Amino acid sequence: MSVINKIVARRTQLSQSGRLVGDWIVENAEKAAQLTSQELAAQVKVSQSSIVKFTQRIGFKGYSEFKLALNEEIGRKHAMQSTPLHSDILADDPIAVISQKLVKAKTDAMFQTTNALSYEACHQAVKWLSEARRVQVVG
């Protein structure tokens, strides 16, 4: 379960200060991932011990483990958003756009193959295959 999902799922089980911390982190995850526990406490206007208790209540051993998990989650999110999955398809593209991009990519590939195809070479290959006494197909 992602860090943000853990916070949301356990929100009702948190103290008032824990809910303040959780809400602030959900709204400012990227900023929170860069802060020390003291800096986060100052931002949320709670004690540093409230920050540590919050991280423990949502399932981490302490603030360091929480911060590492949050940074990993943010890194994965950025990688997914900026890395093309296929040609120019992005992780956040709607299904309709993905299907259009796939059709275009496949159509372009077929045209490129057709343009690169040597009909003479294909004809020669068919001739050799038809004249061969035996054909061995491997793979």
N, CA, C and O atoms as CSV, one atom per row, in Angstrom:
chain,resi,resn,atom,element,x,y,z
A,1,MET,N,N,0.854,-1.177,0.000
A,1,MET,CA,C,0.000,0.000,0.000
A,1,MET,C,C,0.896,1.235,0.000
A,1,MET,O,O,1.890,1.290,0.724
A,2,SER,N,N,0.543,2.206,-0.802
A,2,SER,CA,C,1.351,3.421,-0.889
A,2,SER,C,C,1.270,4.213,0.414
A,2,SER,O,O,0.349,4.038,1.212
A,3,VAL,N,N,2.239,5.073,0.606
A,3,VAL,CA,C,2.293,5.902,1.814
A,3,VAL,C,C,1.035,6.759,1.918
A,3,VAL,O,O,0.419,6.831,2.981
A,4,ILE,N,N,0.658,7.399,0.834
A,4,ILE,CA,C,-0.526,8.263,0.842
A,4,ILE,C,C,-1.776,7.448,1.152
A,4,ILE,O,O,-2.633,7.893,1.915
A,5,ASN,N,N,-1.885,6.256,0.566
A,5,ASN,CA,C,-3.039,5.393,0.852
A,5,ASN,C,C,-3.073,4.958,2.308
A,5,ASN,O,O,-4.148,4.849,2.897
A,6,LYS,N,N,-1.901,4.707,2.898
A,6,LYS,CA,C,-1.842,4.353,4.326
A,6,LYS,C,C,-2.375,5.503,5.179
A,6,LYS,O,O,-3.138,5.292,6.122
A,7,ILE,N,N,-1.968,6.702,4.837
A,7,ILE,CA,C,-2.412,7.877,5.598
A,7,ILE,C,C,-3.926,8.014,5.505
A,7,ILE,O,O,-4.601,8.203,6.517
A,8,VAL,N,N,-4.450,7.919,4.302
A,8,VAL,CA,C,-5.894,8.070,4.094
A,8,VAL,C,C,-6.656,6.947,4.795
A,8,VAL,O,O,-7.683,7.195,5.427
A,9,ALA,N,N,-6.159,5.719,4.686
A,9,ALA,CA,C,-6.853,4.568,5.268
A,9,ALA,C,C,-6.893,4.621,6.792
A,9,ALA,O,O,-7.855,4.160,7.407
A,10,ARG,N,N,-5.857,5.178,7.398
A,10,ARG,CA,C,-5.779,5.193,8.867
A,10,ARG,C,C,-6.150,6.537,9.477
A,10,ARG,O,O,-5.983,6.739,10.679
A,11,ARG,N,N,-6.643,7.439,8.675
A,11,ARG,CA,C,-6.944,8.795,9.150
A,11,ARG,C,C,-7.875,8.796,10.349
A,11,ARG,O,O,-7.643,9.533,11.307
A,12,THR,N,N,-8.926,7.982,10.314
A,12,THR,CA,C,-9.910,7.991,11.407
A,12,THR,C,C,-9.338,7.435,12.706
A,12,THR,O,O,-9.899,7.673,13.775
A,13,GLN,N,N,-8.234,6.701,12.631
A,13,GLN,CA,C,-7.618,6.122,13.825
A,13,GLN,C,C,-6.577,7.049,14.444
A,13,GLN,O,O,-6.007,6.736,15.489
A,14,LEU,N,N,-6.332,8.170,13.811
A,14,LEU,CA,C,-5.291,9.083,14.274
A,14,LEU,C,C,-5.836,10.099,15.265
A,14,LEU,O,O,-7.031,10.396,15.290
A,15,SER,N,N,-4.930,10.623,16.080
A,15,SER,CA,C,-5.288,11.714,16.986
A,15,SER,C,C,-5.524,12.975,16.164
A,15,SER,O,O,-5.307,12.987,14.952
A,16,GLN,N,N,-5.965,14.026,16.826
A,16,GLN,CA,C,-6.213,15.282,16.118
A,16,GLN,C,C,-4.926,15.796,15.476
A,16,GLN,O,O,-4.935,16.214,14.318
A,17,SER,N,N,-3.821,15.766,16.219
A,17,SER,CA,C,-2.557,16.235,15.639
A,17,SER,C,C,-2.097,15.290,14.524
A,17,SER,O,O,-1.512,15.736,13.537
A,18,GLY,N,N,-2.358,14.001,14.676
A,18,GLY,CA,C,-2.022,13.033,13.626
A,18,GLY,C,C,-2.798,13.301,12.350
A,18,GLY,O,O,-2.254,13.191,11.251
A,19,ARG,N,N,-4.077,13.657,12.495
A,19,ARG,CA,C,-4.884,13.997,11.314
A,19,ARG,C,C,-4.356,15.261,10.641
A,19,ARG,O,O,-4.326,15.351,9.414
A,20,LEU,N,N,-3.940,16.238,11.448
A,20,LEU,CA,C,-3.359,17.464,10.880
A,20,LEU,C,C,-2.109,17.135,10.069
A,20,LEU,O,O,-1.934,17.620,8.951
A,21,VAL,N,N,-1.241,16.302,10.649
A,21,VAL,CA,C,-0.007,15.904,9.964
A,21,VAL,C,C,-0.348,15.159,8.674
A,21,VAL,O,O,0.180,15.476,7.609
A,22,GLY,N,N,-1.227,14.174,8.776
A,22,GLY,CA,C,-1.609,13.374,7.612
A,22,GLY,C,C,-2.219,14.208,6.505
A,22,GLY,O,O,-1.865,14.055,5.336
A,23,ASP,N,N,-3.132,15.086,6.869
A,23,ASP,CA,C,-3.779,15.944,5.867
A,23,ASP,C,C,-2.755,16.837,5.166
A,23,ASP,O,O,-2.813,17.029,3.951
A,24,TRP,N,N,-1.813,17.383,5.953
A,24,TRP,CA,C,-0.803,18.265,5.373
A,24,TRP,C,C,0.083,17.485,4.406
A,24,TRP,O,O,0.412,17.977,3.327
A,25,ILE,N,N,0.465,16.274,4.791
A,25,ILE,CA,C,1.333,15.462,3.931
A,25,ILE,C,C,0.610,15.069,2.646
A,25,ILE,O,O,1.199,15.118,1.567
A,26,VAL,N,N,-0.654,14.682,2.749
A,26,VAL,CA,C,-1.416,14.306,1.551
A,26,VAL,C,C,-1.484,15.487,0.581
A,26,VAL,O,O,-1.363,15.304,-0.631
A,27,GLU,N,N,-1.673,16.678,1.102
A,27,GLU,CA,C,-1.773,17.874,0.258
A,27,GLU,C,C,-0.417,18.362,-0.252
A,27,GLU,O,O,-0.347,19.017,-1.292
A,28,ASN,N,N,0.659,18.048,0.472
A,28,ASN,CA,C,1.991,18.580,0.146
A,28,ASN,C,C,3.044,17.479,0.143
A,28,ASN,O,O,4.127,17.664,0.697
A,29,ALA,N,N,2.752,16.357,-0.459
A,29,ALA,CA,C,3.625,15.176,-0.373
A,29,ALA,C,C,5.051,15.460,-0.844
A,29,ALA,O,O,6.012,15.066,-0.182
A,30,GLU,N,N,5.193,16.134,-1.967
A,30,GLU,CA,C,6.541,16.382,-2.492
A,30,GLU,C,C,7.342,17.298,-1.579
A,30,GLU,O,O,8.543,17.101,-1.397
A,31,LYS,N,N,6.695,18.280,-1.016
A,31,LYS,CA,C,7.388,19.169,-0.086
A,31,LYS,C,C,7.717,18.419,1.202
A,31,LYS,O,O,8.814,18.559,1.742
A,32,ALA,N,N,6.769,17.625,1.693
A,32,ALA,CA,C,6.976,16.867,2.931
A,32,ALA,C,C,8.156,15.916,2.804
A,32,ALA,O,O,8.893,15.709,3.768
A,33,ALA,N,N,8.338,15.342,1.638
A,33,ALA,CA,C,9.420,14.377,1.421
A,33,ALA,C,C,10.800,15.009,1.550
A,33,ALA,O,O,11.791,14.300,1.723
A,34,GLN,N,N,10.875,16.325,1.470
A,34,GLN,CA,C,12.159,17.023,1.551
A,34,GLN,C,C,12.445,17.590,2.943
A,34,GLN,O,O,13.547,18.076,3.198
A,35,LEU,N,N,11.471,17.533,3.833
A,35,LEU,CA,C,11.612,18.169,5.142
A,35,LEU,C,C,12.133,17.209,6.200
A,35,LEU,O,O,11.892,16.003,6.137
A,36,THR,N,N,12.853,17.761,7.173
A,36,THR,CA,C,13.207,16.991,8.362
A,36,THR,C,C,11.964,16.911,9.241
A,36,THR,O,O,10.982,17.613,8.999
A,37,SER,N,N,12.006,16.067,10.248
A,37,SER,CA,C,10.849,15.966,11.144
A,37,SER,C,C,10.614,17.289,11.873
A,37,SER,O,O,9.468,17.655,12.136
A,38,GLN,N,N,11.685,18.004,12.200
A,38,GLN,CA,C,11.535,19.313,12.855
A,38,GLN,C,C,10.877,20.323,11.915
A,38,GLN,O,O,9.992,21.075,12.323
A,39,GLU,N,N,11.310,20.335,10.667
A,39,GLU,CA,C,10.738,21.269,9.696
A,39,GLU,C,C,9.273,20.947,9.416
A,39,GLU,O,O,8.446,21.850,9.288
A,40,LEU,N,N,8.956,19.652,9.322
A,40,LEU,CA,C,7.569,19.253,9.106
A,40,LEU,C,C,6.710,19.659,10.293
A,40,LEU,O,O,5.596,20.153,10.120
A,41,ALA,N,N,7.222,19.451,11.490
A,41,ALA,CA,C,6.490,19.842,12.700
A,41,ALA,C,C,6.206,21.343,12.692
A,41,ALA,O,O,5.111,21.771,13.057
A,42,ALA,N,N,7.183,22.137,12.279
A,42,ALA,CA,C,6.995,23.587,12.216
A,42,ALA,C,C,5.944,23.961,11.169
A,42,ALA,O,O,5.133,24.856,11.403
A,43,GLN,N,N,5.950,23.287,10.021
A,43,GLN,CA,C,4.967,23.562,8.969
A,43,GLN,C,C,3.548,23.269,9.437
A,43,GLN,O,O,2.624,24.041,9.181
A,44,VAL,N,N,3.388,22.134,10.132
A,44,VAL,CA,C,2.050,21.696,10.541
A,44,VAL,C,C,1.634,22.324,11.872
A,44,VAL,O,O,0.462,22.297,12.247
A,45,LYS,N,N,2.617,22.890,12.578
A,45,LYS,CA,C,2.388,23.510,13.890
A,45,LYS,C,C,1.998,22.466,14.938
A,45,LYS,O,O,1.030,22.623,15.682
A,46,VAL,N,N,2.803,21.386,14.963
A,46,VAL,CA,C,2.680,20.349,15.989
A,46,VAL,C,C,4.086,20.069,16.506
A,46,VAL,O,O,5.065,20.585,15.966
A,47,SER,N,N,4.184,19.256,17.548
A,47,SER,CA,C,5.500,18.928,18.095
A,47,SER,C,C,6.204,17.890,17.225
A,47,SER,O,O,5.574,17.170,16.451
A,48,GLN,N,N,7.522,17.834,17.373
A,48,GLN,CA,C,8.293,16.846,16.621
A,48,GLN,C,C,7.900,15.434,17.046
A,48,GLN,O,O,7.878,14.523,16.218
A,49,SER,N,N,7.591,15.245,18.320
A,49,SER,CA,C,7.174,13.911,18.774
A,49,SER,C,C,5.848,13.507,18.124
A,49,SER,O,O,5.614,12.319,17.898
A,50,SER,N,N,4.982,14.471,17.821
A,50,SER,CA,C,3.729,14.160,17.115
A,50,SER,C,C,4.015,13.619,15.719
A,50,SER,O,O,3.303,12.742,15.230
A,51,ILE,N,N,5.049,14.139,15.087
A,51,ILE,CA,C,5.440,13.661,13.757
A,51,ILE,C,C,5.906,12.211,13.843
A,51,ILE,O,O,5.483,11.371,13.050
A,52,VAL,N,N,6.773,11.922,14.801
A,52,VAL,CA,C,7.305,10.566,14.962
A,52,VAL,C,C,6.179,9.599,15.318
A,52,VAL,O,O,6.109,8.504,14.759
A,53,LYS,N,N,5.305,9.986,16.233
A,53,LYS,CA,C,4.170,9.127,16.610
A,53,LYS,C,C,3.255,8.884,15.409
A,53,LYS,O,O,2.757,7.774,15.223
A,54,PHE,N,N,3.036,9.902,14.608
A,54,PHE,CA,C,2.214,9.760,13.406
A,54,PHE,C,C,2.798,8.701,12.478
A,54,PHE,O,O,2.083,7.815,12.010
A,55,THR,N,N,4.107,8.795,12.214
A,55,THR,CA,C,4.727,7.824,11.298
A,55,THR,C,C,4.630,6.410,11.853
A,55,THR,O,O,4.459,5.458,11.092
A,56,GLN,N,N,4.735,6.262,13.155
A,56,GLN,CA,C,4.616,4.935,13.765
A,56,GLN,C,C,3.180,4.423,13.687
A,56,GLN,O,O,2.956,3.233,13.461
A,57,ARG,N,N,2.222,5.301,13.869
A,57,ARG,CA,C,0.811,4.881,13.832
A,57,ARG,C,C,0.360,4.450,12.436
A,57,ARG,O,O,-0.581,3.669,12.299
A,58,ILE,N,N,1.023,4.953,11.416
A,58,ILE,CA,C,0.630,4.517,10.069
A,58,ILE,C,C,1.489,3.349,9.570
A,58,ILE,O,O,1.378,2.938,8.415
A,59,GLY,N,N,2.347,2.818,10.453
A,59,GLY,CA,C,3.036,1.573,10.127
A,59,GLY,C,C,4.527,1.629,9.864
A,59,GLY,O,O,5.103,0.648,9.394
A,60,PHE,N,N,5.163,2.745,10.153
A,60,PHE,CA,C,6.605,2.849,9.949
A,60,PHE,C,C,7.321,2.820,11.292
A,60,PHE,O,O,6.733,3.137,12.326
A,61,LYS,N,N,8.606,2.435,11.268
A,61,LYS,CA,C,9.384,2.373,12.510
A,61,LYS,C,C,9.695,3.764,13.034
A,61,LYS,O,O,9.859,3.964,14.238
A,62,GLY,N,N,9.774,4.707,12.136
A,62,GLY,CA,C,10.089,6.072,12.519
A,62,GLY,C,C,10.042,6.992,11.320
A,62,GLY,O,O,9.642,6.597,10.224
A,63,TYR,N,N,10.461,8.233,11.548
A,63,TYR,CA,C,10.363,9.238,10.498
A,63,TYR,C,C,11.281,8.930,9.316
A,63,TYR,O,O,10.906,9.157,8.166
A,64,SER,N,N,12.483,8.414,9.590
A,64,SER,CA,C,13.422,8.122,8.494
A,64,SER,C,C,12.849,7.096,7.527
A,64,SER,O,O,12.929,7.272,6.311
A,65,GLU,N,N,12.271,6.025,8.065
A,65,GLU,CA,C,11.677,4.995,7.212
A,65,GLU,C,C,10.488,5.563,6.429
A,65,GLU,O,O,10.314,5.263,5.248
A,66,PHE,N,N,9.679,6.380,7.092
A,66,PHE,CA,C,8.539,7.030,6.436
A,66,PHE,C,C,9.009,7.913,5.285
A,66,PHE,O,O,8.473,7.837,4.179
A,67,LYS,N,N,10.013,8.751,5.547
A,67,LYS,CA,C,10.503,9.694,4.543
A,67,LYS,C,C,11.095,8.951,3.344
A,67,LYS,O,O,10.895,9.363,2.201
A,68,LEU,N,N,11.816,7.869,3.594
A,68,LEU,CA,C,12.381,7.071,2.511
A,68,LEU,C,C,11.268,6.486,1.639
A,68,LEU,O,O,11.344,6.546,0.411
A,69,ALA,N,N,10.242,5.923,2.267
A,69,ALA,CA,C,9.119,5.339,1.517
A,69,ALA,C,C,8.387,6.406,0.711
A,69,ALA,O,O,8.002,6.164,-0.433
A,70,LEU,N,N,8.195,7.579,1.296
A,70,LEU,CA,C,7.512,8.665,0.596
A,70,LEU,C,C,8.330,9.123,-0.612
A,70,LEU,O,O,7.773,9.351,-1.686
A,71,ASN,N,N,9.637,9.256,-0.443
A,71,ASN,CA,C,10.498,9.656,-1.565
A,71,ASN,C,C,10.500,8.611,-2.673
A,71,ASN,O,O,10.497,8.962,-3.853
A,72,GLU,N,N,10.505,7.333,-2.310
A,72,GLU,CA,C,10.451,6.270,-3.324
A,72,GLU,C,C,9.136,6.336,-4.096
A,72,GLU,O,O,9.113,6.187,-5.318
A,73,GLU,N,N,8.050,6.558,-3.373
A,73,GLU,CA,C,6.735,6.650,-4.017
A,73,GLU,C,C,6.681,7.824,-4.991
A,73,GLU,O,O,6.173,7.688,-6.104
A,74,ILE,N,N,7.195,8.954,-4.580
A,74,ILE,CA,C,7.202,10.139,-5.440
A,74,ILE,C,C,8.093,9.899,-6.660
A,74,ILE,O,O,7.747,10.297,-7.772
A,75,GLY,N,N,9.232,9.254,-6.451
A,75,GLY,CA,C,10.128,8.932,-7.566
A,75,GLY,C,C,9.469,8.023,-8.589
A,75,GLY,O,O,9.602,8.240,-9.793
A,76,ARG,N,N,8.753,6.996,-8.111
A,76,ARG,CA,C,8.039,6.093,-9.026
A,76,ARG,C,C,6.962,6.846,-9.795
A,76,ARG,O,O,6.766,6.622,-10.990
A,77,LYS,N,N,6.273,7.733,-9.103
A,77,LYS,CA,C,5.202,8.503,-9.747
A,77,LYS,C,C,5.773,9.372,-10.870
A,77,LYS,O,O,5.214,9.429,-11.966
A,78,HIS,N,N,6.885,10.044,-10.590
A,78,HIS,CA,C,7.511,10.896,-11.614
A,78,HIS,C,C,8.016,10.059,-12.779
A,78,HIS,O,O,7.880,10.457,-13.936
A,79,ALA,N,N,8.593,8.912,-12.485
A,79,ALA,CA,C,9.107,8.045,-13.549
A,79,ALA,C,C,7.976,7.569,-14.448
A,79,ALA,O,O,8.128,7.534,-15.669
A,80,MET,N,N,6.854,7.205,-13.862
A,80,MET,CA,C,5.716,6.734,-14.654
A,80,MET,C,C,5.134,7.846,-15.512
A,80,MET,O,O,4.720,7.608,-16.647
A,81,GLN,N,N,5.103,9.052,-14.975
A,81,GLN,CA,C,4.503,10.156,-15.714
A,81,GLN,C,C,5.385,10.635,-16.852
A,81,GLN,O,O,4.881,11.125,-17.863
A,82,SER,N,N,6.699,10.500,-16.702
A,82,SER,CA,C,7.580,11.061,-17.716
A,82,SER,C,C,8.163,10.024,-18.666
A,82,SER,O,O,8.785,10.387,-19.664
A,83,THR,N,N,7.975,8.743,-18.373
A,83,THR,CA,C,8.536,7.699,-19.218
A,83,THR,C,C,7.489,7.199,-20.197
A,83,THR,O,O,6.436,6.712,-19.785
A,84,PRO,N,N,7.764,7.314,-21.479
A,84,PRO,CA,C,6.809,6.769,-22.441
A,84,PRO,C,C,6.730,5.252,-22.312
A,84,PRO,O,O,7.755,4.584,-22.175
A,85,LEU,N,N,5.523,4.710,-22.356
A,85,LEU,CA,C,5.334,3.272,-22.267
A,85,LEU,C,C,5.472,2.628,-23.632
A,85,LEU,O,O,5.964,1.504,-23.738
A,86,HIS,N,N,5.056,3.305,-24.656
A,86,HIS,CA,C,5.120,2.788,-26.021
A,86,HIS,C,C,5.073,4.004,-26.922
A,86,HIS,O,O,4.074,4.722,-26.958
A,87,SER,N,N,6.130,4.229,-27.633
A,87,SER,CA,C,6.189,5.364,-28.517
A,87,SER,C,C,5.941,6.636,-27.710
A,87,SER,O,O,6.743,6.988,-26.845
A,88,ASP,N,N,4.850,7.319,-27.985
A,88,ASP,CA,C,4.565,8.563,-27.256
A,88,ASP,C,C,3.416,8.394,-26.273
A,88,ASP,O,O,2.781,9.382,-25.904
A,89,ILE,N,N,3.133,7.175,-25.841
A,89,ILE,CA,C,2.063,6.926,-24.872
A,89,ILE,C,C,2.602,7.171,-23.469
A,89,ILE,O,O,3.650,6.645,-23.095
A,90,LEU,N,N,1.878,7.969,-22.703
A,90,LEU,CA,C,2.267,8.270,-21.331
A,90,LEU,C,C,1.340,7.567,-20.354
A,90,LEU,O,O,0.212,7.215,-20.697
A,91,ALA,N,N,1.825,7.367,-19.136
A,91,ALA,CA,C,1.058,6.631,-18.124
A,91,ALA,C,C,-0.285,7.279,-17.820
A,91,ALA,O,O,-1.236,6.583,-17.463
A,92,ASP,N,N,-0.379,8.586,-17.953
A,92,ASP,CA,C,-1.629,9.261,-17.604
A,92,ASP,C,C,-2.527,9.545,-18.812
A,92,ASP,O,O,-3.512,10.273,-18.690
A,93,ASP,N,N,-2.196,8.978,-19.977
A,93,ASP,CA,C,-3.063,9.134,-21.155
A,93,ASP,C,C,-4.377,8.384,-20.949
A,93,ASP,O,O,-4.371,7.274,-20.416
A,94,PRO,N,N,-5.506,8.971,-21.363
A,94,PRO,CA,C,-6.785,8.247,-21.306
A,94,PRO,C,C,-6.768,7.063,-22.275
A,94,PRO,O,O,-6.005,7.053,-23.241
A,95,ILE,N,N,-7.611,6.073,-22.009
A,95,ILE,CA,C,-7.674,4.855,-22.822
A,95,ILE,C,C,-7.922,5.181,-24.299
A,95,ILE,O,O,-7.289,4.586,-25.172
A,96,ALA,N,N,-8.823,6.108,-24.587
A,96,ALA,CA,C,-9.136,6.451,-25.979
A,96,ALA,C,C,-7.895,6.984,-26.697
A,96,ALA,O,O,-7.653,6.644,-27.856
A,97,VAL,N,N,-7.121,7.806,-26.024
A,97,VAL,CA,C,-5.906,8.365,-26.620
A,97,VAL,C,C,-4.869,7.257,-26.818
A,97,VAL,O,O,-4.186,7.217,-27.841
A,98,ILE,N,N,-4.756,6.364,-25.839
A,98,ILE,CA,C,-3.811,5.247,-25.957
A,98,ILE,C,C,-4.139,4.399,-27.180
A,98,ILE,O,O,-3.248,4.043,-27.951
A,99,SER,N,N,-5.426,4.074,-27.357
A,99,SER,CA,C,-5.798,3.229,-28.499
A,99,SER,C,C,-5.494,3.937,-29.820
A,99,SER,O,O,-5.033,3.298,-30.765
A,100,GLN,N,N,-5.744,5.238,-29.897
A,100,GLN,CA,C,-5.439,5.983,-31.124
A,100,GLN,C,C,-3.937,6.003,-31.403
A,100,GLN,O,O,-3.509,5.843,-32.546
A,101,LYS,N,N,-3.148,6.198,-30.359
A,101,LYS,CA,C,-1.698,6.226,-30.527
A,101,LYS,C,C,-1.164,4.852,-30.941
A,101,LYS,O,O,-0.250,4.763,-31.762
A,102,LEU,N,N,-1.731,3.783,-30.376
A,102,LEU,CA,C,-1.306,2.430,-30.752
A,102,LEU,C,C,-1.623,2.134,-32.217
A,102,LEU,O,O,-0.787,1.594,-32.942
A,103,VAL,N,N,-2.828,2.488,-32.645
A,103,VAL,CA,C,-3.209,2.262,-34.044
A,103,VAL,C,C,-2.265,3.029,-34.969
A,103,VAL,O,O,-1.806,2.490,-35.975
A,104,LYS,N,N,-1.980,4.277,-34.631
A,104,LYS,CA,C,-1.079,5.080,-35.463
A,104,LYS,C,C,0.315,4.463,-35.497
A,104,LYS,O,O,0.923,4.375,-36.563
A,105,ALA,N,N,0.827,4.037,-34.351
A,105,ALA,CA,C,2.171,3.445,-34.301
A,105,ALA,C,C,2.239,2.165,-35.129
A,105,ALA,O,O,3.212,1.942,-35.849
A,106,LYS,N,N,1.215,1.326,-35.030
A,106,LYS,CA,C,1.207,0.065,-35.788
A,106,LYS,C,C,1.059,0.326,-37.289
A,106,LYS,O,O,1.701,-0.337,-38.103
A,107,THR,N,N,0.223,1.281,-37.647
A,107,THR,CA,C,0.047,1.636,-39.060
A,107,THR,C,C,1.351,2.182,-39.632
A,107,THR,O,O,1.755,1.809,-40.734
A,108,ASP,N,N,2.008,3.068,-38.880
A,108,ASP,CA,C,3.299,3.610,-39.323
A,108,ASP,C,C,4.322,2.491,-39.515
A,108,ASP,O,O,5.083,2.501,-40.482
A,109,ALA,N,N,4.339,1.533,-38.597
A,109,ALA,CA,C,5.283,0.414,-38.698
A,109,ALA,C,C,5.017,-0.422,-39.943
A,109,ALA,O,O,5.953,-0.859,-40.611
A,110,MET,N,N,3.738,-0.645,-40.257
A,110,MET,CA,C,3.405,-1.424,-41.460
A,110,MET,C,C,3.834,-0.689,-42.728
A,110,MET,O,O,4.354,-1.311,-43.654
A,111,PHE,N,N,3.623,0.625,-42.781
A,111,PHE,CA,C,4.045,1.401,-43.948
A,111,PHE,C,C,5.569,1.380,-44.090
A,111,PHE,O,O,6.089,1.243,-45.197
A,112,GLN,N,N,6.279,1.515,-42.976
A,112,GLN,CA,C,7.744,1.479,-43.028
A,112,GLN,C,C,8.236,0.122,-43.518
A,112,GLN,O,O,9.178,0.042,-44.306
A,113,THR,N,N,7.592,-0.946,-43.048
A,113,THR,CA,C,7.965,-2.293,-43.488
A,113,THR,C,C,7.712,-2.459,-44.980
A,113,THR,O,O,8.560,-2.982,-45.703
A,114,THR,N,N,6.554,-2.018,-45.436
A,114,THR,CA,C,6.211,-2.114,-46.861
A,114,THR,C,C,7.205,-1.328,-47.714
A,114,THR,O,O,7.628,-1.800,-48.769
A,115,ASN,N,N,7.573,-0.144,-47.264
A,115,ASN,CA,C,8.511,0.687,-48.024
A,115,ASN,C,C,9.912,0.081,-48.059
A,115,ASN,O,O,10.642,0.259,-49.034
A,116,ALA,N,N,10.285,-0.626,-47.009
A,116,ALA,CA,C,11.623,-1.213,-46.942
A,116,ALA,C,C,11.702,-2.579,-47.618
A,116,ALA,O,O,12.793,-3.104,-47.840
A,117,LEU,N,N,10.557,-3.144,-47.941
A,117,LEU,CA,C,10.492,-4.499,-48.484
A,117,LEU,C,C,11.029,-4.564,-49.911
A,117,LEU,O,O,10.686,-3.740,-50.759
A,118,SER,N,N,11.869,-5.550,-50.153
A,118,SER,CA,C,12.365,-5.802,-51.510
A,118,SER,C,C,11.544,-6.948,-52.080
A,118,SER,O,O,11.679,-8.092,-51.647
A,119,TYR,N,N,10.694,-6.637,-53.051
A,119,TYR,CA,C,9.836,-7.657,-53.642
A,119,TYR,C,C,10.661,-8.689,-54.410
A,119,TYR,O,O,10.296,-9.863,-54.473
A,120,GLU,N,N,11.758,-8.250,-54.984
A,120,GLU,CA,C,12.631,-9.182,-55.691
A,120,GLU,C,C,13.221,-10.204,-54.720
A,120,GLU,O,O,13.283,-11.394,-55.028
A,121,ALA,N,N,13.651,-9.738,-53.553
A,121,ALA,CA,C,14.225,-10.642,-52.553
A,121,ALA,C,C,13.168,-11.613,-52.033
A,121,ALA,O,O,13.467,-12.787,-51.815
A,122,CYS,N,N,11.947,-11.143,-51.833
A,122,CYS,CA,C,10.852,-12.021,-51.391
A,122,CYS,C,C,10.566,-13.083,-52.446
A,122,CYS,O,O,10.401,-14.259,-52.124
A,123,HIS,N,N,10.509,-12.666,-53.700
A,123,HIS,CA,C,10.246,-13.600,-54.799
A,123,HIS,C,C,11.350,-14.660,-54.866
A,123,HIS,O,O,11.066,-15.843,-55.058
A,124,GLN,N,N,12.599,-14.239,-54.708
A,124,GLN,CA,C,13.726,-15.176,-54.735
A,124,GLN,C,C,13.637,-16.156,-53.565
A,124,GLN,O,O,13.896,-17.347,-53.742
A,125,ALA,N,N,13.278,-15.678,-52.377
A,125,ALA,CA,C,13.147,-16.547,-51.205
A,125,ALA,C,C,12.046,-17.583,-51.411
A,125,ALA,O,O,12.219,-18.750,-51.062
A,126,VAL,N,N,10.922,-17.166,-51.973
A,126,VAL,CA,C,9.819,-18.098,-52.258
A,126,VAL,C,C,10.276,-19.145,-53.267
A,126,VAL,O,O,9.949,-20.324,-53.132
A,127,LYS,N,N,11.024,-18.724,-54.266
A,127,LYS,CA,C,11.520,-19.651,-55.291
A,127,LYS,C,C,12.444,-20.694,-54.655
A,127,LYS,O,O,12.310,-21.888,-54.925
A,128,TRP,N,N,13.376,-20.246,-53.816
A,128,TRP,CA,C,14.301,-21.176,-53.166
A,128,TRP,C,C,13.548,-22.167,-52.280
A,128,TRP,O,O,13.850,-23.361,-52.274
A,129,LEU,N,N,12.556,-21.659,-51.525
A,129,LEU,CA,C,11.780,-22.544,-50.646
A,129,LEU,C,C,10.993,-23.576,-51.451
A,129,LEU,O,O,10.924,-24.747,-51.077
A,130,SER,N,N,10.409,-23.136,-52.546
A,130,SER,CA,C,9.595,-24.068,-53.345
A,130,SER,C,C,10.457,-25.098,-54.076
A,130,SER,O,O,9.985,-26.200,-54.355
A,131,GLU,N,N,11.690,-24.769,-54.387
A,131,GLU,CA,C,12.586,-25.694,-55.083
A,131,GLU,C,C,13.381,-26.593,-54.132
A,131,GLU,O,O,13.992,-27.569,-54.565
A,132,ALA,N,N,13.372,-26.268,-52.857
A,132,ALA,CA,C,14.167,-27.041,-51.891
A,132,ALA,C,C,13.561,-28.419,-51.667
A,132,ALA,O,O,12.340,-28.573,-51.645
A,133,ARG,N,N,14.441,-29.443,-51.497
A,133,ARG,CA,C,13.947,-30.786,-51.193
A,133,ARG,C,C,13.482,-30.857,-49.749
A,133,ARG,O,O,12.543,-31.581,-49.421
A,134,ARG,N,N,14.141,-30.107,-48.901
A,134,ARG,CA,C,13.783,-30.125,-47.482
A,134,ARG,C,C,13.992,-28.722,-46.916
A,134,ARG,O,O,14.963,-28.048,-47.263
A,135,VAL,N,N,13.070,-28.277,-46.034
A,135,VAL,CA,C,13.164,-26.970,-45.367
A,135,VAL,C,C,13.146,-27.232,-43.868
A,135,VAL,O,O,12.245,-27.897,-43.357
A,136,GLN,N,N,14.129,-26.714,-43.177
A,136,GLN,CA,C,14.190,-26.886,-41.726
A,136,GLN,C,C,13.910,-25.533,-41.080
A,136,GLN,O,O,14.603,-24.548,-41.338
A,137,VAL,N,N,12.890,-25.507,-40.244
A,137,VAL,CA,C,12.506,-24.277,-39.547
A,137,VAL,C,C,12.943,-24.413,-38.092
A,137,VAL,O,O,12.595,-25.391,-37.430
A,138,VAL,N,N,13.681,-23.468,-37.606
A,138,VAL,CA,C,14.201,-23.494,-36.241
A,138,VAL,C,C,13.747,-22.234,-35.520
A,138,VAL,O,O,13.715,-21.145,-36.093
A,139,GLY,N,N,13.395,-22.409,-34.246
A,139,GLY,CA,C,13.071,-21.251,-33.429
A,139,GLY,C,C,11.691,-21.056,-33.208
A,139,GLY,O,O,11.303,-20.105,-32.529
